[in-house]
Amino acid sequence: LSGGGTLHGRNTLTGMIGELGSVVTGTPAITGFGTVTSGTLGSGVTMPAGSVLQVVYDANSPLGSPATTSSTEYVTWSSAPSAVITPISTSSRIIVFAQIGMQWDNTGQVENTIYRTTGGTSTDLSAGSTYGLAFNGVSHSGGIWQEVTINYVDSPNTTSACTYTWYARAESAVSVTVQHHGAPTNMILMEVAG
């Protein structure tokens, strides 16, 4: 620090410039410096619980033709919502926001979930729930399409890269439209300090 003399016997840093080292201590506590307006927080900085640490966004354009499946096992497809995030801390939570446009033509129910893949291991975030994390279905011969969303809070307990991907399946073995041909898809991943 420089400017205005030394720190010895001072009660304020007003008029001084420079950098406080990591070993600066004192009584009373060093507080009241205001807001950090520029610079980078070092890796040793711990953000309070609930702070947003990073956000990842991914979107896909509409398809030229609908995506369909008759599988009663979960499947994904090339334009399904998917994004990758590498958590900063093992105590972080990852909030997943995902959206897709689906269509029903009097054919049955679509069950949806999100899979997290880390280090080659995939986990169904619905934990095997009968209807997944979101399900939709109608009986309407004229066809209905609407946006379907999944919002989920995950605790992956890792600092390895995590890929979150939308999966869908038919309730019964009939063809269902899991993505309308004119519907874009998107996914937002938000890491929140635990």
ABEGO torsion letter per residue (X at the ends): XBEGEBABGBABABGBBEBBBAABBEOBBBBGAEBBABEBBBAABBBBBGBBABBBBBBBBBBABBBBBABABBBBBAABBBBBBBBABAABBBBBBBBBBBBBBGAEBBBBBBBBBBGGBBBBAAGGBAAEABBBBBBBAAEBBBBBBBBBBBBAGBABBBBBBBBBBBABBBBBBABBAABBBBBBBBBBBX
